[in-house]
Amino acid sequence: MQERLESLFGLATPGWSPPVDLAELHNRYLLTIELPGLSRSDVHLEYLEPVLTIRGKRPAPGCCPERYQQLERGHGEFARAFRFEHPVHADQFVADITDGVLTVTIPKRATPGTRIEVK
């Protein structure tokens, strides 16, 4: 039902939608996306202020049985887009994929009037 509503309003993306966690920490955002079976070359990140878009593609299963009993693992293209409430340092993003989990660290930029803690 959700996919149908999104397609009516032009929000749906083709393929599948991997699960994502986006955490806001004091000085950065931390984004984790489950992408089992994908390698670095399968995933592409693009930042056009203020939106980070992550795209990729998981190939379809190699064999094509006459009939699947159950098919839950997504395949094909995916795209996810994220907007950040605070300005970020686009040139300092760090992305790594390990054990099928893409982790992207996005440092926040200090904005005028931001209090700086003395440690």
A tleap script that builds the chain and sets N, CA, C and O, in Angstrom:
source leaprc.protein.ff14SB
mol = sequence {
  NMET GLN GLU ARG LEU GLU SER LEU PHE GLY
  LEU ALA THR PRO GLY TRP SER PRO PRO VAL
  ASP LEU ALA GLU LEU HIE ASN ARG TYR LEU
  LEU THR ILE GLU LEU PRO GLY LEU SER ARG
  SER ASP VAL HIE LEU GLU TYR LEU GLU PRO
  VAL LEU THR ILE ARG GLY LYS ARG PRO ALA
  PRO GLY CYS CYS PRO GLU ARG TYR GLN GLN
  LEU GLU ARG GLY HIE GLY GLU PHE ALA ARG
  ALA PHE ARG PHE GLU HIE PRO VAL HIE ALA
  ASP GLN PHE VAL ALA ASP ILE THR ASP GLY
  VAL LEU THR VAL THR ILE PRO LYS ARG ALA
  THR PRO GLY THR ARG ILE GLU VAL CLYS
}
set mol.1.N position { 0.825 -1.186 0.000 }
set mol.1.CA position { 0.000 0.000 0.000 }
set mol.1.C position { 0.880 1.265 0.000 }
set mol.1.O position { 0.619 2.210 -0.744 }
set mol.2.N position { 1.933 1.267 0.853 }
set mol.2.CA position { 2.847 2.406 0.921 }
set mol.2.C position { 3.495 2.665 -0.434 }
set mol.2.O position { 3.570 3.810 -0.879 }
set mol.3.N position { 3.967 1.597 -1.098 }
set mol.3.CA position { 4.602 1.747 -2.412 }
set mol.3.C position { 3.629 2.331 -3.431 }
set mol.3.O position { 4.019 3.153 -4.261 }
set mol.4.N position { 2.380 1.918 -3.374 }
set mol.4.CA position { 1.387 2.445 -4.316 }
set mol.4.C position { 1.172 3.940 -4.094 }
set mol.4.O position { 1.110 4.713 -5.050 }
set mol.5.N position { 1.057 4.344 -2.814 }
set mol.5.CA position { 0.885 5.760 -2.515 }
set mol.5.C position { 2.083 6.569 -2.977 }
set mol.5.O position { 1.923 7.638 -3.566 }
set mol.6.N position { 3.290 6.063 -2.712 }
set mol.6.CA position { 4.488 6.773 -3.111 }
set mol.6.C position { 4.586 6.891 -4.628 }
set mol.6.O position { 5.016 7.924 -5.141 }
set mol.7.N position { 4.192 5.845 -5.348 }
set mol.7.CA position { 4.272 5.918 -6.804 }
set mol.7.C position { 3.273 6.936 -7.360 }
set mol.7.O position { 3.543 7.561 -8.386 }
set mol.8.N position { 2.121 7.112 -6.700 }
set mol.8.CA position { 1.157 8.109 -7.129 }
set mol.8.C position { 1.717 9.526 -7.008 }
set mol.8.O position { 1.424 10.389 -7.836 }
set mol.9.N position { 2.529 9.760 -5.964 }
set mol.9.CA position { 3.078 11.086 -5.719 }
set mol.9.C position { 4.500 11.244 -6.238 }
set mol.9.O position { 5.139 12.264 -5.981 }
set mol.10.N position { 5.003 10.255 -6.960 }
set mol.10.CA position { 6.325 10.364 -7.560 }
set mol.10.C position { 7.469 10.170 -6.587 }
set mol.10.O position { 8.587 10.596 -6.880 }
set mol.11.N position { 7.239 9.544 -5.439 }
set mol.11.CA position { 8.279 9.369 -4.428 }
set mol.11.C position { 8.938 8.003 -4.485 }
set mol.11.O position { 9.997 7.803 -3.890 }
set mol.12.N position { 8.342 7.079 -5.179 }
set mol.12.CA position { 8.873 5.718 -5.191 }
set mol.12.C position { 10.148 5.650 -6.018 }
set mol.12.O position { 10.314 6.376 -6.998 }
set mol.13.N position { 11.048 4.757 -5.601 }
set mol.13.CA position { 12.266 4.524 -6.362 }
set mol.13.C position { 12.178 3.134 -6.959 }
set mol.13.O position { 11.516 2.263 -6.396 }
set mol.14.N position { 12.833 2.909 -8.086 }
set mol.14.CA position { 12.761 1.598 -8.709 }
set mol.14.C position { 13.496 0.558 -7.876 }
set mol.14.O position { 14.354 0.903 -7.063 }
set mol.15.N position { 13.165 -0.699 -8.073 }
set mol.15.CA position { 13.905 -1.775 -7.428 }
set mol.15.C position { 13.481 -2.018 -6.000 }
set mol.15.O position { 12.324 -2.336 -5.725 }
set mol.16.N position { 14.422 -1.866 -5.100 }
set mol.16.CA position { 14.187 -2.198 -3.696 }
set mol.16.C position { 14.703 -1.072 -2.814 }
set mol.16.O position { 15.362 -0.149 -3.291 }
set mol.17.N position { 14.403 -1.155 -1.541 }
set mol.17.CA position { 14.791 -0.109 -0.605 }
set mol.17.C position { 15.482 -0.747 0.596 }
set mol.17.O position { 14.813 -1.307 1.465 }
set mol.18.N position { 16.820 -0.670 0.658 }
set mol.18.CA position { 17.528 -1.293 1.778 }
set mol.18.C position { 17.247 -0.556 3.092 }
set mol.18.O position { 17.036 0.657 3.082 }
set mol.19.N position { 17.243 -1.271 4.218 }
set mol.19.CA position { 16.997 -0.634 5.512 }
set mol.19.C position { 18.147 0.288 5.913 }
set mol.19.O position { 19.318 -0.012 5.682 }
set mol.20.N position { 17.777 1.428 6.525 }
set mol.20.CA position { 18.734 2.472 6.876 }
set mol.20.C position { 18.522 2.917 8.314 }
set mol.20.O position { 17.392 2.982 8.798 }
set mol.21.N position { 19.626 3.223 8.992 }
set mol.21.CA position { 19.587 3.926 10.277 }
set mol.21.C position { 20.352 5.222 10.087 }
set mol.21.O position { 21.463 5.213 9.557 }
set mol.22.N position { 19.771 6.339 10.514 }
set mol.22.CA position { 20.440 7.636 10.456 }
set mol.22.C position { 20.415 8.222 11.855 }
set mol.22.O position { 19.350 8.529 12.392 }
set mol.23.N position { 21.602 8.376 12.446 }
set mol.23.CA position { 21.714 8.908 13.802 }
set mol.23.C position { 22.365 10.278 13.754 }
set mol.23.O position { 23.303 10.503 12.990 }
set mol.24.N position { 21.866 11.188 14.570 }
set mol.24.CA position { 22.499 12.499 14.706 }
set mol.24.C position { 23.250 12.515 16.025 }
set mol.24.O position { 22.659 12.346 17.092 }
set mol.25.N position { 24.548 12.717 15.945 }
set mol.25.CA position { 25.396 12.817 17.120 }
set mol.25.C position { 25.801 14.284 17.296 }
set mol.25.O position { 25.458 15.129 16.470 }
set mol.26.N position { 26.519 14.575 18.355 }
set mol.26.CA position { 26.895 15.957 18.666 }
set mol.26.C position { 27.585 16.653 17.498 }
set mol.26.O position { 27.241 17.787 17.165 }
set mol.27.N position { 28.554 15.988 16.874 }
set mol.27.CA position { 29.362 16.651 15.852 }
set mol.27.C position { 29.275 15.997 14.466 }
set mol.27.O position { 30.016 16.372 13.557 }
set mol.28.N position { 28.377 15.026 14.307 }
set mol.28.CA position { 28.288 14.334 13.024 }
set mol.28.C position { 26.968 13.568 12.911 }
set mol.28.O position { 26.254 13.349 13.889 }
set mol.29.N position { 26.684 13.176 11.677 }
set mol.29.CA position { 25.603 12.233 11.405 }
set mol.29.C position { 26.256 10.895 11.111 }
set mol.29.O position { 27.359 10.843 10.567 }
set mol.30.N position { 25.583 9.818 11.467 }
set mol.30.CA position { 26.086 8.477 11.198 }
set mol.30.C position { 24.973 7.707 10.479 }
set mol.30.O position { 23.892 7.491 11.028 }
set mol.31.N position { 25.261 7.304 9.252 }
set mol.31.CA position { 24.296 6.625 8.394 }
set mol.31.C position { 24.763 5.198 8.174 }
set mol.31.O position { 25.902 4.983 7.760 }
set mol.32.N position { 23.912 4.219 8.440 }
set mol.32.CA position { 24.254 2.822 8.177 }
set mol.32.C position { 23.146 2.210 7.318 }
set mol.32.O position { 21.957 2.397 7.576 }
set mol.33.N position { 23.574 1.475 6.292 }
set mol.33.CA position { 22.637 0.871 5.342 }
set mol.33.C position { 23.016 -0.589 5.148 }
set mol.33.O position { 24.179 -0.904 4.895 }
set mol.34.N position { 22.050 -1.469 5.265 }
set mol.34.CA position { 22.292 -2.896 5.053 }
set mol.34.C position { 22.308 -3.194 3.554 }
set mol.34.O position { 21.303 -3.030 2.861 }
set mol.35.N position { 23.476 -3.637 3.068 }
set mol.35.CA position { 23.647 -3.941 1.645 }
set mol.35.C position { 24.367 -5.276 1.465 }
set mol.35.O position { 25.420 -5.322 0.828 }
set mol.36.N position { 23.819 -6.365 2.014 }
set mol.36.CA position { 24.519 -7.649 1.895 }
set mol.36.C position { 24.731 -8.047 0.445 }
set mol.36.O position { 23.844 -7.916 -0.398 }
set mol.37.N position { 25.936 -8.537 0.181 }
set mol.37.CA position { 26.268 -9.011 -1.157 }
set mol.37.C position { 26.774 -7.937 -2.093 }
set mol.37.O position { 27.186 -8.253 -3.209 }
set mol.38.N position { 26.760 -6.670 -1.680 }
set mol.38.CA position { 27.246 -5.604 -2.547 }
set mol.38.C position { 28.686 -5.242 -2.186 }
set mol.38.O position { 29.093 -5.333 -1.028 }
set mol.39.N position { 29.441 -4.834 -3.191 }
set mol.39.CA position { 30.821 -4.401 -2.971 }
set mol.39.C position { 30.894 -2.888 -3.158 }
set mol.39.O position { 29.912 -2.240 -3.519 }
set mol.40.N position { 32.074 -2.348 -2.906 }
set mol.40.CA position { 32.283 -0.903 -3.064 }
set mol.40.C position { 31.905 -0.414 -4.461 }
set mol.40.O position { 31.342 0.669 -4.617 }
set mol.41.N position { 32.216 -1.209 -5.459 }
set mol.41.CA position { 31.937 -0.785 -6.835 }
set mol.41.C position { 30.443 -0.818 -7.180 }
set mol.41.O position { 30.040 -0.285 -8.214 }
set mol.42.N position { 29.625 -1.434 -6.331 }
set mol.42.CA position { 28.181 -1.514 -6.577 }
set mol.42.C position { 27.416 -0.319 -6.003 }
set mol.42.O position { 26.226 -0.157 -6.270 }
set mol.43.N position { 28.102 0.518 -5.212 }
set mol.43.CA position { 27.439 1.595 -4.477 }
set mol.43.C position { 28.048 2.939 -4.882 }
set mol.43.O position { 29.266 3.063 -5.011 }
set mol.44.N position { 27.188 3.943 -5.082 }
set mol.44.CA position { 27.645 5.273 -5.479 }
set mol.44.C position { 26.980 6.329 -4.609 }
set mol.44.O position { 25.766 6.305 -4.410 }
set mol.45.N position { 27.782 7.255 -4.091 }
set mol.45.CA position { 27.286 8.336 -3.263 }
set mol.45.C position { 27.491 9.654 -3.993 }
set mol.45.O position { 28.517 9.875 -4.637 }
set mol.46.N position { 26.485 10.533 -3.878 }
set mol.46.CA position { 26.587 11.852 -4.485 }
set mol.46.C position { 25.960 12.857 -3.535 }
set mol.46.O position { 24.846 12.650 -3.054 }
set mol.47.N position { 26.674 13.949 -3.260 }
set mol.47.CA position { 26.152 14.989 -2.391 }
set mol.47.C position { 25.970 16.272 -3.178 }
set mol.47.O position { 26.937 16.857 -3.665 }
set mol.48.N position { 24.729 16.702 -3.300 }
set mol.48.CA position { 24.381 17.993 -3.884 }
set mol.48.C position { 23.620 18.732 -2.799 }
set mol.48.O position { 22.454 18.444 -2.531 }
set mol.49.N position { 24.299 19.693 -2.178 }
set mol.49.CA position { 23.787 20.347 -0.981 }
set mol.49.C position { 22.329 20.703 -1.117 }
set mol.49.O position { 21.965 21.356 -2.095 }
set mol.50.N position { 21.482 20.317 -0.205 }
set mol.50.CA position { 21.743 19.650 1.066 }
set mol.50.C position { 21.390 18.162 1.057 }
set mol.50.O position { 21.086 17.607 2.113 }
set mol.51.N position { 21.420 17.507 -0.095 }
set mol.51.CA position { 20.934 16.122 -0.191 }
set mol.51.C position { 22.063 15.148 -0.537 }
set mol.51.O position { 22.804 15.347 -1.499 }
set mol.52.N position { 22.173 14.088 0.275 }
set mol.52.CA position { 23.072 12.976 -0.014 }
set mol.52.C position { 22.225 11.870 -0.644 }
set mol.52.O position { 21.230 11.433 -0.068 }
set mol.53.N position { 22.633 11.424 -1.836 }
set mol.53.CA position { 21.924 10.340 -2.514 }
set mol.53.C position { 22.854 9.137 -2.614 }
set mol.53.O position { 24.007 9.255 -3.029 }
set mol.54.N position { 22.336 7.991 -2.228 }
set mol.54.CA position { 23.081 6.741 -2.312 }
set mol.54.C position { 22.341 5.842 -3.293 }
set mol.54.O position { 21.149 5.575 -3.134 }
set mol.55.N position { 23.066 5.379 -4.311 }
set mol.55.CA position { 22.485 4.531 -5.351 }
set mol.55.C position { 23.304 3.251 -5.482 }
set mol.55.O position { 24.483 3.206 -5.128 }
set mol.56.N position { 22.668 2.242 -5.986 }
set mol.56.CA position { 23.382 1.006 -6.231 }
set mol.56.C position { 22.508 0.024 -6.967 }
set mol.56.O position { 21.372 0.312 -7.345 }
set mol.57.N position { 23.085 -1.158 -7.156 }
set mol.57.CA position { 22.348 -2.200 -7.874 }
set mol.57.C position { 22.804 -3.560 -7.379 }
set mol.57.O position { 24.001 -3.830 -7.273 }
set mol.58.N position { 21.835 -4.411 -7.080 }
set mol.58.CA position { 22.122 -5.800 -6.739 }
set mol.58.C position { 21.572 -6.648 -7.877 }
set mol.58.O position { 20.389 -6.559 -8.207 }
set mol.59.N position { 22.443 -7.483 -8.487 }
set mol.59.CA position { 21.970 -8.301 -9.598 }
set mol.59.C position { 20.897 -9.296 -9.151 }
set mol.59.O position { 20.858 -9.717 -7.995 }
set mol.60.N position { 20.046 -9.651 -10.080 }
set mol.60.CA position { 19.009 -10.652 -9.804 }
set mol.60.C position { 19.670 -11.998 -9.550 }
set mol.60.O position { 20.797 -12.227 -9.988 }
set mol.61.N position { 18.980 -12.891 -8.846 }
set mol.61.CA position { 19.544 -14.217 -8.611 }
set mol.61.C position { 19.944 -14.890 -9.922 }
set mol.61.O position { 19.279 -14.731 -10.945 }
set mol.62.N position { 21.045 -15.645 -9.872 }
set mol.62.CA position { 21.584 -16.280 -11.074 }
set mol.62.C position { 20.668 -17.317 -11.683 }
set mol.62.O position { 20.634 -17.467 -12.904 }
set mol.63.N position { 19.937 -18.023 -10.875 }
set mol.63.CA position { 19.052 -19.054 -11.422 }
set mol.63.C position { 17.620 -18.540 -11.422 }
set mol.63.O position { 17.258 -17.695 -10.603 }
set mol.64.N position { 16.842 -19.029 -12.303 }
set mol.64.CA position { 15.443 -18.610 -12.404 }
set mol.64.C position { 14.544 -19.830 -12.284 }
set mol.64.O position { 14.191 -20.449 -13.288 }
set mol.65.N position { 14.176 -20.174 -11.065 }
set mol.65.CA position { 13.288 -21.337 -10.919 }
set mol.65.C position { 11.935 -21.056 -11.568 }
set mol.65.O position { 11.565 -19.907 -11.809 }
set mol.66.N position { 11.220 -22.122 -11.838 }
set mol.66.CA position { 9.911 -21.958 -12.470 }
set mol.66.C position { 8.992 -21.123 -11.599 }
set mol.66.O position { 8.182 -20.336 -12.089 }
set mol.67.N position { 9.137 -21.314 -10.291 }
set mol.67.CA position { 8.262 -20.578 -9.379 }
set mol.67.C position { 8.954 -20.435 -8.036 }
set mol.67.O position { 9.384 -21.428 -7.449 }
set mol.68.N position { 9.064 -19.208 -7.546 }
set mol.68.CA position { 9.614 -18.998 -6.208 }
set mol.68.C position { 8.554 -19.342 -5.176 }
set mol.68.O position { 7.381 -19.014 -5.356 }
set mol.69.N position { 8.952 -19.990 -4.113 }
set mol.69.CA position { 8.059 -20.218 -2.986 }
set mol.69.C position { 7.976 -18.951 -2.137 }
set mol.69.O position { 6.934 -18.633 -1.563 }
set mol.70.N position { 9.091 -18.243 -2.074 }
set mol.70.CA position { 9.149 -16.990 -1.330 }
set mol.70.C position { 10.326 -16.179 -1.885 }
set mol.70.O position { 11.402 -16.730 -2.116 }
set mol.71.N position { 10.129 -14.884 -2.098 }
set mol.71.CA position { 11.182 -14.022 -2.629 }
set mol.71.C position { 11.129 -12.700 -1.870 }
set mol.71.O position { 10.283 -11.850 -2.152 }
set mol.72.N position { 12.039 -12.527 -0.901 }
set mol.72.CA position { 12.039 -11.342 -0.058 }
set mol.72.C position { 13.274 -10.478 -0.225 }
set mol.72.O position { 13.234 -9.284 0.072 }
set mol.73.N position { 14.369 -11.054 -0.692 }
set mol.73.CA position { 15.597 -10.280 -0.834 }
set mol.73.C position { 15.490 -9.385 -2.061 }
set mol.73.O position { 15.233 -9.856 -3.169 }
set mol.74.N position { 15.690 -8.099 -1.850 }
set mol.74.CA position { 15.566 -7.152 -2.942 }
set mol.74.C position { 16.708 -7.277 -3.936 }
set mol.74.O position { 17.828 -7.633 -3.568 }
set mol.75.N position { 16.424 -6.986 -5.178 }
set mol.75.CA position { 17.449 -6.948 -6.209 }
set mol.75.C position { 17.061 -5.877 -7.224 }
set mol.75.O position { 15.939 -5.371 -7.222 }
set mol.76.N position { 17.994 -5.552 -8.071 }
set mol.76.CA position { 17.784 -4.466 -9.012 }
set mol.76.C position { 18.371 -3.184 -8.449 }
set mol.76.O position { 19.201 -3.227 -7.541 }
set mol.77.N position { 17.952 -2.054 -8.976 }
set mol.77.CA position { 18.494 -0.763 -8.566 }
set mol.77.C position { 17.805 -0.264 -7.302 }
set mol.77.O position { 16.657 -0.608 -7.020 }
set mol.78.N position { 18.536 0.554 -6.547 }
set mol.78.CA position { 17.947 1.248 -5.408 }
set mol.78.C position { 18.522 2.658 -5.363 }
set mol.78.O position { 19.602 2.923 -5.892 }
set mol.79.N position { 17.790 3.545 -4.731 }
set mol.79.CA position { 18.259 4.910 -4.492 }
set mol.79.C position { 17.616 5.405 -3.204 }
set mol.79.O position { 16.410 5.264 -3.004 }
set mol.80.N position { 18.432 5.981 -2.340 }
set mol.80.CA position { 17.948 6.558 -1.091 }
set mol.80.C position { 18.523 7.969 -0.987 }
set mol.80.O position { 19.692 8.179 -1.310 }
set mol.81.N position { 17.731 8.927 -0.548 }
set mol.81.CA position { 18.181 10.313 -0.438 }
set mol.81.C position { 17.946 10.808 0.987 }
set mol.81.O position { 16.947 10.473 1.623 }
set mol.82.N position { 18.898 11.619 1.476 }
set mol.82.CA position { 18.854 12.112 2.850 }
set mol.82.C position { 19.188 13.593 2.886 }
set mol.82.O position { 20.121 14.049 2.225 }
set mol.83.N position { 18.413 14.339 3.669 }
set mol.83.CA position { 18.643 15.760 3.910 }
set mol.83.C position { 19.084 15.912 5.355 }
set mol.83.O position { 18.593 15.221 6.248 }
set mol.84.N position { 20.013 16.824 5.570 }
set mol.84.CA position { 20.523 17.031 6.922 }
set mol.84.C position { 20.064 18.378 7.444 }
set mol.84.O position { 20.094 19.381 6.731 }
set mol.85.N position { 19.643 18.387 8.692 }
set mol.85.CA position { 19.135 19.601 9.315 }
set mol.85.C position { 20.236 20.649 9.478 }
set mol.85.O position { 19.991 21.842 9.303 }
set mol.86.N position { 21.440 20.206 9.810 }
set mol.86.CA position { 22.570 21.104 10.025 }
set mol.86.C position { 23.501 21.058 8.816 }
set mol.86.O position { 23.577 20.034 8.137 }
set mol.87.N position { 24.213 22.159 8.536 }
set mol.87.CA position { 25.208 22.135 7.450 }
set mol.87.C position { 26.286 21.094 7.750 }
set mol.87.O position { 26.620 20.849 8.909 }
set mol.88.N position { 26.824 20.488 6.693 }
set mol.88.CA position { 27.823 19.431 6.860 }
set mol.88.C position { 29.075 19.757 6.042 }
set mol.88.O position { 29.045 20.591 5.137 }
set mol.89.N position { 30.170 19.082 6.381 }
set mol.89.CA position { 31.421 19.186 5.631 }
set mol.89.C position { 31.401 18.134 4.526 }
set mol.89.O position { 31.773 16.984 4.762 }
set mol.90.N position { 30.975 18.508 3.340 }
set mol.90.CA position { 30.851 17.547 2.244 }
set mol.90.C position { 32.192 16.939 1.867 }
set mol.90.O position { 32.243 15.793 1.419 }
set mol.91.N position { 33.271 17.680 2.037 }
set mol.91.CA position { 34.592 17.180 1.647 }
set mol.91.C position { 35.204 16.247 2.690 }
set mol.91.O position { 36.310 15.741 2.498 }
set mol.92.N position { 34.485 16.018 3.799 }
set mol.92.CA position { 35.018 15.158 4.849 }
set mol.92.C position { 34.160 13.921 5.100 }
set mol.92.O position { 34.332 13.253 6.120 }
set mol.93.N position { 33.239 13.605 4.189 }
set mol.93.CA position { 32.451 12.387 4.335 }
set mol.93.C position { 33.401 11.184 4.319 }
set mol.93.O position { 34.388 11.178 3.584 }
set mol.94.N position { 33.098 10.175 5.130 }
set mol.94.CA position { 33.861 8.928 5.113 }
set mol.94.C position { 32.856 7.799 4.920 }
set mol.94.O position { 31.909 7.665 5.696 }
set mol.95.N position { 33.065 6.981 3.876 }
set mol.95.CA position { 32.164 5.870 3.580 }
set mol.95.C position { 32.963 4.578 3.532 }
set mol.95.O position { 34.033 4.519 2.925 }
set mol.96.N position { 32.430 3.537 4.182 }
set mol.96.CA position { 33.095 2.241 4.185 }
set mol.96.C position { 32.029 1.156 4.192 }
set mol.96.O position { 30.993 1.295 4.842 }
set mol.97.N position { 32.287 0.089 3.473 }
set mol.97.CA position { 31.365 -1.048 3.474 }
set mol.97.C position { 32.108 -2.262 4.016 }
set mol.97.O position { 33.140 -2.664 3.480 }
set mol.98.N position { 31.568 -2.839 5.087 }
set mol.98.CA position { 32.166 -3.992 5.744 }
set mol.98.C position { 31.055 -4.970 6.110 }
set mol.98.O position { 30.044 -4.583 6.697 }
set mol.99.N position { 31.248 -6.225 5.765 }
set mol.99.CA position { 30.272 -7.274 6.091 }
set mol.99.C position { 28.854 -6.909 5.642 }
set mol.99.O position { 27.883 -7.192 6.344 }
set mol.100.N position { 28.744 -6.283 4.476 }
set mol.100.CA position { 27.427 -5.969 3.933 }
set mol.100.C position { 26.742 -4.762 4.544 }
set mol.100.O position { 25.556 -4.536 4.302 }
set mol.101.N position { 27.476 -3.976 5.340 }
set mol.101.CA position { 26.895 -2.777 5.943 }
set mol.101.C position { 27.708 -1.568 5.503 }
set mol.101.O position { 28.909 -1.489 5.763 }
set mol.102.N position { 27.046 -0.626 4.832 }
set mol.102.CA position { 27.682 0.624 4.440 }
set mol.102.C position { 27.527 1.607 5.589 }
set mol.102.O position { 26.416 1.846 6.063 }
set mol.103.N position { 28.645 2.179 6.040 }
set mol.103.CA position { 28.630 3.183 7.096 }
set mol.103.C position { 29.176 4.474 6.515 }
set mol.103.O position { 30.275 4.502 5.962 }
set mol.104.N position { 28.402 5.541 6.645 }
set mol.104.CA position { 28.820 6.847 6.155 }
set mol.104.C position { 28.838 7.804 7.339 }
set mol.104.O position { 27.826 7.994 8.015 }
set mol.105.N position { 30.006 8.408 7.584 }
set mol.105.CA position { 30.150 9.398 8.643 }
set mol.105.C position { 30.146 10.771 7.991 }
set mol.105.O position { 30.924 11.038 7.075 }
set mol.106.N position { 29.260 11.641 8.472 }
set mol.106.CA position { 29.051 12.954 7.876 }
set mol.106.C position { 29.283 14.012 8.948 }
set mol.106.O position { 28.399 14.249 9.770 }
set mol.107.N position { 30.460 14.661 8.961 }
set mol.107.CA position { 30.748 15.664 9.977 }
set mol.107.C position { 29.884 16.915 9.808 }
set mol.107.O position { 29.656 17.376 8.689 }
set mol.108.N position { 29.405 17.457 10.932 }
set mol.108.CA position { 28.642 18.703 10.904 }
set mol.108.C position { 29.607 19.882 10.817 }
set mol.108.O position { 30.738 19.818 11.298 }
set mol.109.N position { 29.141 20.943 10.203 }
set mol.109.CA position { 29.881 22.195 10.138 }
set mol.109.C position { 29.371 23.099 11.249 }
set mol.109.O position { 28.171 23.125 11.521 }
set mol.110.N position { 30.258 23.837 11.890 }
set mol.110.CA position { 29.831 24.795 12.898 }
set mol.110.C position { 29.086 25.929 12.206 }
set mol.110.O position { 29.527 26.427 11.171 }
set mol.111.N position { 27.976 26.329 12.770 }
set mol.111.CA position { 27.210 27.446 12.221 }
set mol.111.C position { 27.407 28.652 13.135 }
set mol.111.O position { 27.728 28.484 14.311 }
set mol.112.N position { 27.222 29.848 12.623 }
set mol.112.CA position { 27.391 31.033 13.472 }
set mol.112.C position { 26.536 30.923 14.723 }
set mol.112.O position { 25.359 30.567 14.663 }
set mol.113.N position { 27.148 31.233 15.852 }
set mol.113.CA position { 26.431 31.158 17.123 }
set mol.113.C position { 26.537 29.799 17.801 }
set mol.113.O position { 25.991 29.618 18.889 }
set mol.114.N position { 27.223 28.840 17.191 }
set mol.114.CA position { 27.385 27.517 17.779 }
set mol.114.C position { 28.325 27.615 18.970 }
set mol.114.O position { 29.398 28.211 18.872 }
set mol.115.N position { 27.930 27.039 20.079 }
set mol.115.CA position { 28.786 27.036 21.268 }
set mol.115.C position { 29.809 25.936 21.137 }
set mol.115.O position { 29.469 24.815 20.759 }
set mol.116.N position { 31.040 26.231 21.437 }
set mol.116.CA position { 32.144 25.275 21.371 }
set mol.116.C position { 32.513 24.877 22.789 }
set mol.116.O position { 32.796 25.726 23.635 }
set mol.117.N position { 32.506 23.565 23.038 }
set mol.117.CA position { 32.883 23.061 24.366 }
set mol.117.C position { 34.396 23.047 24.531 }
set mol.117.O position { 35.133 22.659 23.625 }
set mol.118.N position { 34.843 23.477 25.706 }
set mol.118.CA position { 36.260 23.399 26.041 }
set mol.118.C position { 36.461 22.108 26.800 }
set mol.118.O position { 35.786 21.858 27.799 }
set mol.119.N position { 37.394 21.276 26.331 }
set mol.119.CA position { 37.619 19.978 27.000 }
set mol.119.C position { 38.956 19.948 27.663 }
set mol.119.O position { 39.320 18.943 28.274 }
savepdb mol mol.pdb
quit
